[in-house]
Amino acid sequence: MGVFVMGYGIVRFLVEFVRVPDAQLGYLLGGVITMGQLLSLPLVIAGLALIIFARHRNRPQRIYLDA
């Protein structure tokens, strides 16, 4: 799940370079970053946090077999 959330945030951040920014907001932070890119950054951070949390727990996988 962490990889998906982080990947989605990264792809969304990159797509915002192609998209025209909202007329009422324009570019932010030095004329380079849009609001969509700023809103994508928490997704990347949340995905990274989920990955770190999952690796830190280090629980073994349970295997369920239907025999």
N, C-alpha and C positions, 0 to 999 in steps of 0.2 A: 504494500500500500504506500509506503514511504517513497519508493522509487517512482510509482505512478504519479503521486502528488508533486514530487520534485520535478519530474519530467514534464508534467503538464504546465507547471509554473514557468519552466525554462522555455518551452515552445511558445507559450502565450506571450512571454516577454519578447521573444524574437519576432513574433508575428506583429507585435505593436510597432516595430520599426517600419513596416510596410503600410500599415493602416494610417489614415489621416487622423490627427488628434481631434478631439471634440472642440467645436467652435468656441464654446464658452470658457474652456480651460486652456487650450493651446498647449504649448510645450512648457514644462516645468524644469526646475533645477538646471539653469544655464542654457535652456533652449534645446536640450537633447532628450530628456526623459519625459514621457507622457504619463497621464494619470493611470492608464491601463498597465504600464510597466511598473509603476509604484505599487499598484494593487496586486501584481503578480509576484512581487518579491516575498510577501508573507507565505505564499504557497511553496516557494522554493525553501524557505527557512523551515516551514512546518514539515515538509517532506524530509529534509535533512535531519530534523529533530526525531522524526519517527524512525529513520534508519539508525541513528545513533542509539536511540532507546532500545530498539530491537536487538542490536548487536551487544549492548551492555547487559541485557537480561541473560543472554546466552543460554536460553532454555533448550533442551534437546527436543527435536521433532518427535511427535507421536505418530506412529504408523498404525493405521487401522486396516486390518486385512479381513476381507470377507471370505472365510474358508468353508 
